[in-house]
Structures are given as structure tokens and as C-alpha cells.
């Protein structure tokens, strides 16, 4: 039987969440902190992580949190862990972290204790970083609490600070011709909140990349592109696959039909601002 999460939180809870976001936001680092981040080919990067929370259809309480770690640049799965969780906080726009991050943090801490040699050097998060109502999205929240470099990768534009999915925005998207093309998301405040990125030649829908923690926007965009075999970065895609499969097994659901995979071709990673491409990844 489907369960319902708690209703809209009281004002005092929302005020508490806002204060917590403001407190943690002061710890966000929006620049490169690791040598590999400044290298055009990301030399020294060996492990990239991805996280995801998938939900049981028709149930706002039960969900599955997943963490995967992939080798880089091969993008082969080295580690995966999924667990069923019970959500206690409702979904409130701008406060997604309070619903999902506690479970993702537990998975990262478990890996750190169990197999520290497999700890990711960076996490890609299905959500936003500084591209957020208060400049502190789920990728920032998880990054600060884990002290790992984090990148926010969203599939839809969060319309904040004057950003709109209007005709002008759609025209800019149309001008993204090839994989690696991007344009800045400049808010009314004059701040660049992220980048719209065409991550794959076969998809015209961009990703919205933003800084989470301990990584520059330029490096975050390059890394996201280098991790895309398809439109969605492989660490996030694999975490989503793992969480959905774990739900299926936990609930005894039938396996869905296997879709036909498109022919997969090797892709090249853009290096820096030059527009050139580095070794295949």
C-alpha cells in the first residue's frame, strides 16, 4: 500500500533549514583544490562517484539511495551500494537536500570506513549546486558535509535569479551544435550560476552544470562532458540504474524489457577553453 510522507513542513522548520543552508554555504569552495582538476586531461583522476535517489512509484515514503564509483577514464564500475530508505521530509522546492542528503552521506561514510581505497575523488550529483534559490543546492550540501569535490548536474533549468526557459534561452540551446558546446547561465544579479552544456552529439537537450564544492565551473563542465557516454554522465546514470534495480529486487517486481542500445562510439573530451579535444575517454 502506498505511503505518504509528512505534509508541508511548518514555518519554523523552513526557517531552520534556511539558517542551516546559510551556515553551510559559508564553507563552499568554488575553485579547484586538486592538481588533477587543473590538468587539461585530468591526469591523476582515477575514481569518479555518482549518487542517486530513486522513488517507489506511487509511494512518497519509500525510496532507494545509491552510490557508485567508476574508474576514470575507463568509466567502469568499481563499487556500488544501494539501500532502501524511508523518507521523513517532504519534497519542498529549494530544500531537496534535507530529504535526500542524509542517506547519501551515510553511503559515502560507509565506503570511507569499509574501503577507503575506493573513495571517489569527485562526486557527480543529480541536482544543482550554486544554481539554486539561495545559492546552496544539493550538490553543495553533500560536498560540504563529505568534504569531497562535487558537481551539480541537472536535467532541467532551475529558474532562479531571472533565469527563464524562454524563447531566448531556447535559441541559445539551438546554437549548441556539437558535444562540448556550452553557454553561461547569467542571473539578473550578474553572477554566472552555471553552464548549459550539450553533453552528447545525439542529444539536443542540454545539461545544467553548476559548482557544488571544491571545483571550478570550468573544470566541472569539462569533467561532466568527459563522463558522458550518453546524455547523462555515466556516474549518475549508473547510480540511477543501480537504485532502480535495487527497488525492483526489493519489491519483487518483474524485470522491465531491455531497450535496444544505440551503437556506442568512443567520444573525445574537450580540453580547457581551446575547443580542442584530448584523448578518447
Backbone bond lengths (Angstrom), bond angles and torsions (degrees), N, CA, C in turn:
res aa  C-N    CA-C-N  psi(-1)  N-CA   C-N-CA  omega(-1)  CA-C   N-CA-C  phi
1 X - - - 1.465 - - 1.524 108.98 -
2 X 1.309 117.84 135.00 1.460 121.59 -178.30 1.516 110.53 -64.97
3 X 1.324 115.30 143.14 1.451 121.14 179.03 1.515 109.16 -111.69
4 X 1.318 116.02 155.76 1.458 121.23 179.19 1.523 108.93 -114.26
5 X 1.330 116.03 133.89 1.450 120.49 174.94 1.521 109.08 -73.96
6 X 1.329 115.38 170.64 1.458 120.39 178.82 1.528 109.38 -57.16
7 X 1.334 115.64 150.53 1.454 120.58 -179.31 1.518 111.46 -72.62
8 X 1.326 115.02 -166.15 1.462 121.28 -178.14 1.528 109.63 -56.25
9 X 1.344 118.05 128.83 1.462 119.96 -176.96 1.527 111.86 -67.67
10 X 1.325 117.79 151.71 1.468 120.37 177.96 1.526 111.35 -66.40
11 X 1.309 116.16 161.78 1.459 121.56 -177.33 1.521 112.60 -57.78
12 X 1.331 116.69 -35.53 1.476 118.52 -179.47 1.525 111.26 -65.59
13 X 1.340 116.57 -33.18 1.467 119.82 176.82 1.525 110.53 -68.10
14 X 1.324 116.89 -44.49 1.460 120.40 178.35 1.524 111.18 -61.85
15 X 1.322 117.05 -38.87 1.464 120.49 178.12 1.518 110.67 -65.56
16 X 1.332 116.01 -39.90 1.464 120.64 177.53 1.524 110.60 -62.97
17 X 1.330 116.92 -43.52 1.464 121.30 179.01 1.529 110.89 -62.91
18 X 1.327 116.84 -41.35 1.465 119.81 178.36 1.525 111.23 -62.51
19 X 1.320 116.89 -41.49 1.475 120.16 179.48 1.525 110.48 -65.66
20 X 1.335 116.35 -38.03 1.462 119.84 179.12 1.525 110.45 -67.22
21 X 1.317 117.76 -40.90 1.462 121.01 176.19 1.525 110.97 -60.82
22 X 1.321 116.84 -43.83 1.467 120.50 -179.53 1.521 110.83 -64.66
23 X 1.334 116.43 -38.67 1.468 120.24 -179.94 1.527 111.29 -65.45
24 X 1.335 116.54 -45.95 1.464 120.66 -178.19 1.527 111.62 -74.03
25 X 1.335 116.83 -31.05 1.464 120.41 -179.51 1.524 111.50 -58.46
26 X 1.310 116.95 -32.00 1.468 120.92 -179.79 1.528 111.81 -64.06
27 X 1.340 117.22 -15.73 1.467 121.03 -178.62 1.530 112.94 -97.73
28 X 1.339 117.56 -3.13 1.463 120.52 -178.97 1.529 109.65 -67.70
29 X 1.337 115.54 134.88 1.465 122.90 174.35 1.522 107.06 -112.04
30 X 1.335 116.77 120.09 1.467 120.03 -175.08 1.523 112.45 -107.25
31 X 1.316 116.10 32.77 1.468 121.24 177.91 1.523 108.85 -133.30
32 X 1.331 115.99 164.76 1.463 120.84 177.84 1.521 110.12 -68.21
33 X 1.328 116.07 133.13 1.463 121.36 179.88 1.521 112.81 -117.38
34 X 1.341 117.06 -7.46 1.458 121.44 -177.68 1.529 109.22 -120.12
35 X 1.329 115.59 147.07 1.470 120.19 -178.15 1.523 111.30 -61.17
36 X 1.335 118.19 -38.36 1.468 120.20 -176.90 1.525 111.73 -63.38
37 X 1.329 117.56 -26.78 1.457 120.08 -178.62 1.534 111.76 -68.06
38 X 1.328 116.06 -27.33 1.459 120.65 -177.57 1.523 112.30 -92.03
39 X 1.330 117.29 -5.07 1.457 121.48 -179.81 1.532 109.56 -85.13
40 X 1.351 118.58 132.40 1.470 120.16 -178.12 1.524 114.02 -56.74
41 X 1.338 117.39 -30.47 1.465 120.73 -178.92 1.532 111.91 -105.68
42 X 1.351 117.03 10.54 1.466 122.37 -177.73 1.530 111.74 56.80
43 X 1.323 117.17 37.93 1.467 120.85 177.37 1.528 109.15 -60.30
44 X 1.317 115.74 131.68 1.459 121.22 -176.98 1.508 113.21 102.19
45 X 1.325 117.32 -15.22 1.458 120.61 175.67 1.522 108.64 -83.77
46 X 1.320 116.54 122.82 1.467 121.52 -177.07 1.528 113.45 -121.39
47 X 1.337 116.99 -24.20 1.470 119.20 -175.32 1.532 110.14 -139.60
48 X 1.334 116.12 126.78 1.463 121.57 176.05 1.527 108.43 -120.03
49 X 1.309 116.05 138.16 1.456 120.79 -178.29 1.518 112.09 -109.35
50 X 1.311 115.49 157.67 1.455 121.92 174.78 1.514 109.57 -139.72
51 X 1.318 116.66 145.78 1.471 120.86 179.57 1.521 109.42 -129.26
52 X 1.330 114.95 154.85 1.459 120.24 -179.69 1.521 109.13 -158.87
53 X 1.315 115.44 148.08 1.468 121.63 169.39 1.521 107.12 -123.21
54 X 1.338 116.16 119.79 1.464 121.52 177.90 1.523 108.69 -109.02
55 X 1.321 116.32 151.63 1.453 121.12 -172.77 1.521 111.61 -113.70
56 X 1.323 115.34 147.99 1.456 121.27 175.62 1.519 107.60 -75.61
57 X 1.327 116.48 127.47 1.464 121.59 -176.50 1.528 110.87 -58.18
58 X 1.324 115.64 128.91 1.452 120.89 177.95 1.511 114.39 77.71
59 X 1.337 117.29 10.57 1.465 121.67 -176.90 1.522 107.92 -134.99
60 X 1.320 117.89 117.90 1.464 121.10 -177.98 1.518 113.21 -92.08
61 X 1.331 117.43 6.81 1.464 121.03 -179.69 1.532 111.26 -110.20
62 X 1.322 117.02 -49.18 1.465 119.74 -176.57 1.527 111.41 -81.23
63 X 1.328 115.02 136.68 1.461 121.11 179.99 1.523 108.22 -152.68
64 X 1.323 115.72 176.16 1.461 121.11 177.89 1.521 108.79 -132.19
65 X 1.320 115.99 126.19 1.465 122.13 177.20 1.521 108.58 -102.00
66 X 1.329 116.54 136.14 1.466 121.22 -177.03 1.523 111.21 -133.97
67 X 1.320 114.26 146.08 1.458 123.42 172.49 1.521 107.58 -130.53
68 X 1.321 117.08 129.47 1.460 121.09 173.07 1.518 108.57 -125.79
69 X 1.323 114.98 151.72 1.467 121.34 174.18 1.522 107.16 -125.96
70 X 1.328 115.85 127.71 1.457 122.36 -179.18 1.523 110.10 -114.16
71 X 1.329 115.47 151.12 1.462 120.21 173.06 1.518 108.56 -72.95
72 X 1.324 115.79 152.54 1.463 119.49 176.05 1.528 108.13 -129.93
73 X 1.326 118.33 131.75 1.464 127.84 12.27 1.523 115.59 -94.12
74 X 1.349 118.23 4.81 1.472 119.87 -173.96 1.533 112.85 -68.55
75 X 1.355 116.62 -28.18 1.461 122.45 -178.71 1.524 112.25 61.41
76 X 1.335 115.21 40.83 1.465 121.85 174.38 1.532 108.83 -101.14
77 X 1.336 116.56 142.82 1.461 121.24 -176.09 1.535 110.26 -70.15
78 X 1.336 115.50 124.48 1.469 122.33 176.79 1.527 111.46 -102.27
79 X 1.321 115.94 -28.61 1.470 120.65 -173.98 1.523 108.08 -155.34
80 X 1.307 116.24 142.70 1.463 120.46 173.05 1.518 109.56 -149.13
81 X 1.296 115.36 142.26 1.466 121.21 178.02 1.522 107.93 -147.56
82 X 1.334 115.43 130.81 1.461 121.48 177.91 1.515 108.64 -132.83
83 X 1.316 115.32 147.37 1.461 118.76 175.97 1.524 109.75 -148.92
84 X 1.341 115.15 143.29 1.455 120.70 174.83 1.522 108.89 -74.04
85 X 1.329 116.17 139.00 1.460 121.30 -178.38 1.520 108.92 -134.21
86 X 1.318 114.92 159.52 1.466 121.71 175.27 1.520 108.23 -111.42
87 X 1.316 115.65 117.70 1.458 120.64 -177.97 1.522 110.01 -76.00
88 X 1.322 116.08 133.86 1.462 120.49 179.77 1.513 112.57 -107.96
89 X 1.335 117.02 -20.78 1.462 120.92 -179.98 1.525 109.28 -104.77
90 X 1.307 118.01 140.14 1.469 120.38 177.71 1.522 110.39 -75.62
91 X 1.328 116.02 166.44 1.458 119.03 174.87 1.520 109.20 -78.08
92 X 1.325 115.75 122.81 1.465 122.30 174.21 1.521 106.47 -131.32
93 X 1.329 117.05 123.88 1.459 120.82 -178.95 1.524 110.71 -54.67
94 X 1.346 115.15 130.21 1.454 120.52 -179.36 1.514 113.92 93.01
95 X 1.347 116.68 -9.17 1.466 120.49 -177.87 1.526 111.49 -128.87
96 X 1.336 117.48 28.67 1.459 121.86 -177.79 1.526 112.22 -56.81
97 X 1.330 116.67 -34.22 1.466 120.49 -176.36 1.525 111.99 -59.00
98 X 1.322 118.15 -35.76 1.467 120.34 -177.41 1.519 111.56 -72.07
99 X 1.307 116.61 -14.62 1.467 122.18 176.95 1.523 111.33 -91.00
100 X 1.360 117.45 -35.87 1.458 120.34 -169.33 1.531 115.23 -114.33
101 X 1.335 117.61 -35.41 1.465 119.87 -170.66 1.525 114.40 -60.63
102 X 1.345 120.70 -37.71 1.479 118.05 -179.91 1.528 113.33 -54.04
103 X 1.327 117.23 -38.84 1.467 120.68 -178.76 1.532 110.87 -74.22
104 X 1.320 117.72 -38.22 1.466 121.08 178.37 1.517 110.27 -68.18
105 X 1.314 117.00 -38.39 1.468 121.63 177.90 1.524 110.51 -61.88
106 X 1.322 117.28 -40.72 1.470 120.80 177.94 1.525 110.95 -61.18
107 X 1.334 117.18 -41.60 1.462 120.52 -179.83 1.533 111.12 -64.39
108 X 1.331 116.97 -41.46 1.463 120.42 178.69 1.529 110.41 -66.03
109 X 1.311 117.05 -43.24 1.471 120.54 179.71 1.520 111.08 -64.73
110 X 1.332 117.21 -37.31 1.461 121.04 177.94 1.524 110.67 -63.02
111 X 1.320 117.06 -44.01 1.460 120.70 178.07 1.513 110.74 -64.13
112 X 1.325 117.62 -42.04 1.467 122.00 -179.88 1.535 110.83 -59.44
113 X 1.320 116.51 -35.91 1.468 121.01 -179.50 1.526 112.01 -81.94
114 X 1.350 116.71 -39.72 1.463 121.57 -174.51 1.521 113.01 -79.60
115 X 1.319 116.40 -50.86 1.468 121.35 -174.96 1.528 109.88 -139.30
116 X 1.324 116.28 73.96 1.472 119.06 -176.38 1.523 113.60 -60.14
117 X 1.325 117.30 -24.24 1.461 120.44 178.94 1.519 113.49 -69.15
118 X 1.337 116.97 -12.94 1.461 121.16 179.22 1.530 112.40 -105.14
119 X 1.325 116.48 7.79 1.465 118.90 179.36 1.523 110.52 -59.71
120 X 1.330 117.77 133.45 1.465 119.64 177.49 1.520 111.08 -68.27
121 X 1.314 115.81 149.47 1.459 121.41 175.80 1.518 111.54 -87.15
122 X 1.326 115.78 -12.20 1.459 122.19 178.13 1.523 107.65 -158.78
123 X 1.330 116.66 148.26 1.457 122.14 177.56 1.524 110.00 -116.39
124 X 1.337 116.10 133.15 1.460 121.44 171.11 1.519 107.56 -102.08
125 X 1.319 115.54 128.30 1.461 121.82 -172.14 1.525 110.12 -116.61
126 X 1.315 116.29 133.67 1.465 121.76 176.73 1.527 108.17 -76.80
127 X 1.330 115.99 85.17 1.459 121.33 -176.71 1.517 109.69 163.35
128 X 1.305 116.17 -170.12 1.453 120.91 -176.10 1.519 112.93 -102.11
129 X 1.341 113.95 157.51 1.445 121.23 172.72 1.526 109.06 -104.67
130 X 1.335 116.90 -109.85 1.468 120.20 -179.73 1.531 111.60 -73.86
131 X 1.313 117.72 -11.58 1.470 121.77 172.67 1.524 107.30 -76.93
132 X 1.330 115.45 86.11 1.464 120.54 -166.32 1.527 108.72 -162.70
133 X 1.330 116.31 156.97 1.468 121.79 -179.08 1.523 112.56 -52.13
134 X 1.323 116.38 -40.64 1.466 120.77 -178.85 1.528 111.70 -119.18
135 X 1.330 115.85 19.44 1.458 120.48 176.61 1.508 114.49 70.54
136 X 1.351 116.70 23.61 1.469 119.06 -176.89 1.525 109.40 -150.20
137 X 1.339 115.02 78.45 1.449 120.65 -179.51 1.520 113.09 -85.31
138 X 1.327 115.53 -171.60 1.466 121.65 -173.33 1.532 112.05 -61.77
139 X 1.348 118.04 -34.27 1.465 120.28 -179.86 1.531 111.19 -69.80
140 X 1.323 117.12 -34.43 1.473 120.36 174.71 1.525 110.03 -67.81
141 X 1.325 115.53 -45.91 1.465 121.78 -177.04 1.534 110.77 -58.40
142 X 1.333 115.80 -49.75 1.461 120.04 -179.23 1.532 110.74 -67.48
143 X 1.324 117.10 -38.05 1.458 120.70 179.72 1.517 112.40 -62.80
144 X 1.321 116.62 -46.45 1.468 120.31 -179.46 1.521 111.03 -64.18
145 X 1.340 117.59 -42.73 1.465 120.21 -176.26 1.524 112.77 -73.95
146 X 1.325 118.43 -28.07 1.475 120.77 177.55 1.527 111.71 -94.21
147 X 1.340 116.67 -16.49 1.465 124.02 -173.65 1.526 111.16 58.97
148 X 1.335 115.68 35.87 1.463 121.66 175.74 1.525 109.51 -110.90
149 X 1.334 117.78 147.35 1.461 118.61 169.59 1.526 109.60 -56.56
150 X 1.325 116.42 134.73 1.465 121.14 -176.95 1.522 109.98 -136.52
151 X 1.338 114.81 145.86 1.454 122.41 178.36 1.525 108.19 -127.17
152 X 1.329 116.45 131.37 1.454 120.99 174.56 1.514 110.08 -89.89
153 X 1.331 116.73 127.85 1.467 122.06 179.68 1.527 107.96 -129.40
154 X 1.328 115.83 105.41 1.464 120.84 -177.50 1.526 110.49 -108.47
155 X 1.318 114.93 148.81 1.470 120.03 -179.09 1.526 111.96 -89.86
156 X 1.328 116.63 -18.64 1.460 121.04 179.45 1.519 109.95 -126.87
157 X 1.326 115.88 152.79 1.461 121.00 179.31 1.526 110.32 -76.38
158 X 1.329 115.66 123.70 1.458 120.64 171.29 1.531 106.92 -82.50
159 X 1.318 116.19 118.25 1.462 120.63 -172.19 1.528 110.23 -88.19
160 X 1.324 114.29 89.07 1.458 122.49 -179.54 1.529 109.02 -129.52
161 X 1.320 116.72 160.48 1.465 122.82 176.11 1.535 111.91 51.04
162 X 1.315 116.45 38.90 1.456 120.85 177.28 1.514 115.39 84.86
163 X 1.322 118.58 -4.29 1.461 120.92 176.89 1.527 108.99 -70.52
164 X 1.312 116.55 131.50 1.464 121.23 -179.29 1.519 110.43 -137.80
165 X 1.321 114.47 145.37 1.462 120.07 175.16 1.531 108.07 -86.59
166 X 1.335 114.56 62.65 1.461 120.81 -174.86 1.531 110.88 -100.66
167 X 1.315 116.07 -170.35 1.467 120.16 -177.07 1.524 112.10 -61.49
168 X 1.337 117.71 -39.20 1.456 120.89 178.78 1.523 111.21 -63.71
169 X 1.326 115.88 -43.03 1.472 120.31 178.60 1.527 110.41 -62.90
170 X 1.311 116.73 -42.72 1.465 120.60 -179.34 1.531 111.29 -66.73
171 X 1.315 116.92 -32.79 1.460 120.10 176.84 1.527 110.39 -67.85
172 X 1.323 117.79 -39.61 1.460 121.37 176.56 1.529 110.51 -62.45
173 X 1.327 115.91 -39.02 1.469 119.99 177.50 1.524 110.25 -63.47
174 X 1.317 116.25 -40.70 1.468 120.45 -179.49 1.523 111.55 -61.33
175 X 1.324 116.73 -29.57 1.461 121.31 -178.41 1.532 113.06 -81.38
176 X 1.340 117.15 -5.51 1.468 120.39 174.34 1.527 107.38 -78.67
177 X 1.311 117.40 98.05 1.459 121.77 -169.36 1.524 114.24 -88.15
178 X 1.313 117.09 -36.57 1.464 120.02 -174.40 1.526 111.24 -133.96
179 X 1.297 114.59 163.07 1.462 121.89 178.53 1.525 110.24 -54.83
180 X 1.332 115.49 131.18 1.454 121.15 -179.73 1.512 113.24 99.04
181 X 1.351 118.10 -15.62 1.463 120.86 176.33 1.531 109.34 -67.12
182 X 1.327 116.84 144.86 1.454 120.18 -178.15 1.518 110.06 -155.15
183 X 1.328 115.55 166.09 1.457 120.53 170.91 1.528 108.87 -145.64
184 X 1.343 116.82 150.47 1.470 120.26 -175.87 1.520 112.19 -74.63
185 X 1.310 115.36 148.92 1.459 122.96 175.70 1.526 106.92 -100.30
186 X 1.318 115.65 93.21 1.453 122.53 -174.88 1.523 109.98 -95.26
187 X 1.340 116.16 116.50 1.453 120.64 -179.65 1.518 112.34 -80.64
188 X 1.320 116.31 168.47 1.462 121.56 178.10 1.524 111.77 -61.23
189 X 1.329 116.38 -22.82 1.463 120.78 179.32 1.524 112.20 -73.57
190 X 1.344 116.26 -9.36 1.459 120.34 -175.95 1.514 113.28 89.45
191 X 1.312 116.98 3.46 1.461 122.45 -178.95 1.526 110.79 -95.52
192 X 1.333 116.33 134.91 1.461 120.54 171.93 1.527 107.42 -81.10
193 X 1.321 116.12 112.61 1.463 121.53 -173.77 1.520 112.94 -90.33
194 X 1.318 116.59 -16.98 1.459 120.36 -178.62 1.515 109.48 174.25
195 X 1.330 114.61 -166.51 1.466 120.91 179.06 1.526 108.92 -134.89
196 X 1.325 115.12 141.10 1.463 120.68 168.80 1.521 106.63 -89.30
197 X 1.331 116.91 124.74 1.465 122.54 -172.30 1.514 111.51 -123.55
198 X 1.323 116.57 130.08 1.459 120.52 168.24 1.521 106.45 -84.68
199 X 1.320 116.29 110.37 1.459 121.19 -170.06 1.525 113.90 -93.47
200 X 1.337 117.04 -11.09 1.462 119.21 -176.94 1.523 108.92 -155.02
201 X 1.315 116.37 142.60 1.468 120.44 -178.57 1.519 112.72 -62.77
202 X 1.336 116.82 -27.06 1.459 120.25 -175.27 1.526 113.25 -91.30
203 X 1.312 118.08 2.38 1.456 120.53 178.49 1.519 109.71 -127.21
204 X 1.317 115.82 128.25 1.463 120.20 178.10 1.525 111.52 -91.70
205 X 1.326 117.52 -6.63 1.467 120.63 179.05 1.526 109.36 -84.87
206 X 1.327 117.92 124.20 1.464 119.22 -176.96 1.527 112.36 -79.56
207 X 1.309 114.37 165.47 1.455 122.01 166.13 1.522 107.26 -101.73
208 X 1.326 115.71 154.71 1.460 120.84 178.67 1.528 108.06 -112.63
209 X 1.330 114.72 105.34 1.462 121.72 -173.10 1.523 109.53 -100.07
210 X 1.326 116.47 134.18 1.461 120.34 177.43 1.523 110.28 -142.60
211 X 1.311 115.28 157.77 1.462 121.93 179.44 1.525 109.19 -66.71
212 X 1.335 115.04 134.19 1.458 119.95 171.57 1.517 109.88 -100.62
213 X 1.331 115.87 -60.89 1.468 120.78 -177.64 1.525 108.99 -168.54
214 X 1.311 116.39 139.98 1.463 124.47 171.67 1.529 113.25 57.40
215 X 1.338 116.25 39.07 1.457 120.51 177.89 1.519 108.61 -161.84
216 X 1.336 116.47 140.01 1.451 120.32 178.02 1.523 110.16 -76.64
217 X 1.325 116.02 160.86 1.459 119.83 178.25 1.519 111.12 -64.91
218 X 1.328 117.44 -40.13 1.469 120.78 179.90 1.523 110.97 -59.37
219 X 1.330 117.07 -46.80 1.464 120.55 179.71 1.522 110.96 -68.22
220 X 1.325 117.03 -36.53 1.462 120.84 179.80 1.527 111.16 -62.67
221 X 1.332 116.59 -41.05 1.466 120.49 179.35 1.530 110.46 -67.83
222 X 1.324 117.10 -44.31 1.470 120.03 179.49 1.520 111.10 -61.26
223 X 1.337 116.28 -44.90 1.462 119.78 -178.19 1.525 110.81 -65.01
224 X 1.315 116.62 -43.47 1.467 119.76 178.84 1.517 110.53 -56.36
225 X 1.322 116.42 -45.88 1.464 120.59 -179.32 1.534 110.86 -63.67
226 X 1.308 116.48 -40.83 1.470 120.39 -179.02 1.529 112.53 -68.32
227 X 1.316 117.28 -18.97 1.466 120.96 -178.87 1.531 112.68 -95.74
228 X 1.328 117.11 5.93 1.468 120.25 -175.27 1.521 111.75 -100.23
229 X 1.324 116.85 106.14 1.460 121.06 166.46 1.523 109.45 -81.80
230 X 1.323 114.72 -31.35 1.455 122.67 175.13 1.530 106.25 -125.60
231 X 1.313 118.73 -160.18 1.462 119.75 -178.14 1.529 111.81 -64.89
232 X 1.325 117.97 -42.40 1.463 122.55 -176.01 1.528 109.42 -88.15
233 X 1.332 118.85 135.57 1.463 120.06 178.55 1.528 111.40 -55.44
234 X 1.312 115.71 137.84 1.463 120.78 -173.03 1.529 113.70 -56.33
235 X 1.339 121.11 -39.47 1.473 118.98 178.32 1.534 112.35 -60.35
236 X 1.321 117.10 -42.28 1.469 120.52 178.64 1.525 110.40 -70.40
237 X 1.318 117.02 -40.85 1.474 121.68 -179.74 1.518 111.17 -62.09
238 X 1.340 116.60 -43.76 1.457 120.04 -179.86 1.525 111.74 -68.90
239 X 1.343 117.29 -35.98 1.465 120.08 177.18 1.529 110.07 -64.48
240 X 1.321 117.02 -38.81 1.456 121.37 177.74 1.531 110.76 -65.52
241 X 1.329 117.05 -43.65 1.469 121.19 178.03 1.524 110.22 -60.15
242 X 1.338 116.40 -45.10 1.469 120.84 -178.37 1.524 111.49 -63.75
243 X 1.330 116.83 -42.93 1.466 119.58 -177.33 1.528 110.90 -67.66
244 X 1.314 116.96 -40.17 1.466 119.62 179.99 1.530 111.45 -68.39
245 X 1.320 116.00 -38.16 1.461 119.38 178.18 1.527 110.79 -67.95
246 X 1.330 116.99 -37.02 1.469 120.58 178.56 1.530 110.06 -65.22
247 X 1.324 117.48 -40.54 1.466 120.57 176.28 1.528 110.02 -61.39
248 X 1.329 116.05 -45.33 1.471 119.81 -178.95 1.520 111.22 -58.19
249 X 1.342 116.40 -46.38 1.458 120.47 -178.78 1.527 111.46 -68.76
250 X 1.320 117.11 -40.58 1.469 120.92 -177.77 1.521 111.82 -65.00
251 X 1.328 116.54 -35.92 1.462 120.66 -177.95 1.526 112.98 -96.50
252 X 1.343 116.75 0.13 1.456 120.29 179.27 1.513 113.26 65.93
253 X 1.328 116.49 34.91 1.462 120.61 -179.15 1.523 110.60 -84.68
254 X 1.337 117.86 153.35 1.465 120.13 178.66 1.518 111.04 -67.69
255 X 1.305 116.04 150.82 1.462 121.10 178.12 1.522 109.34 -71.30
256 X 1.333 117.79 131.31 1.469 119.60 178.91 1.517 110.38 -69.70
257 X 1.336 117.95 157.00 1.465 119.90 177.89 1.519 110.67 -62.07
258 X 1.311 115.88 142.38 1.457 120.73 -178.82 1.516 109.87 -78.80
259 X 1.353 117.13 120.91 1.469 118.52 179.08 1.517 110.60 -71.99
260 X 1.309 115.87 152.77 1.459 119.81 176.38 1.520 108.54 -72.53
261 X 1.325 116.71 127.22 1.457 120.60 -178.48 1.513 109.76 -82.89
262 X 1.346 117.01 137.39 1.459 118.81 174.35 1.511 110.41 -67.93
263 X 1.312 116.06 155.75 1.450 119.63 177.80 1.519 109.33 -58.86
264 X 1.318 116.34 126.93 1.457 120.81 -176.20 1.513 109.63 -97.25
265 X 1.306 115.17 122.77 1.446 120.50 179.08 1.521 109.74 -110.25
266 X 1.334 118.19 148.52 1.455 118.58 176.52 1.512 110.18 -62.95
267 X 1.328 115.46 147.67 1.454 120.34 -178.38 1.515 109.37 -122.87
268 X 1.318 115.67 154.06 1.456 120.92 -178.77 1.509 109.97 -103.67
269 X 1.321 116.23 148.57 1.452 121.93 -177.00 1.513 110.68 -97.63
270 X 1.347 118.11 127.81 1.453 119.40 177.03 1.517 110.46 -65.98
271 X 1.306 117.59 142.06 1.458 120.26 -179.20 1.523 108.98 -116.07
272 X 1.329 113.42 115.85 1.449 120.63 174.94 1.514 113.50 59.41
273 X 1.320 116.27 -149.72 1.463 122.11 -177.44 1.519 112.24 -94.28
274 X 1.316 117.44 3.75 1.461 119.29 -172.64 1.517 113.21 -75.62
275 X 1.349 115.86 -20.92 1.455 119.14 -176.93 1.520 111.76 83.68
276 X 1.354 117.67 -5.39 1.452 121.03 177.74 1.516 109.04 -80.18
277 X 1.318 115.59 170.86 1.459 119.19 -178.33 1.523 109.69 -122.83
278 X 1.335 114.85 142.16 1.455 120.78 -178.62 1.524 109.95 -94.19
279 X 1.319 116.60 -164.48 1.462 122.06 -176.74 1.523 110.45 -59.03
280 X 1.317 115.60 155.86 1.442 121.12 -179.39 1.513 109.98 -64.77
281 X 1.343 114.79 145.51 1.468 117.88 178.50 1.512 109.36 -134.60
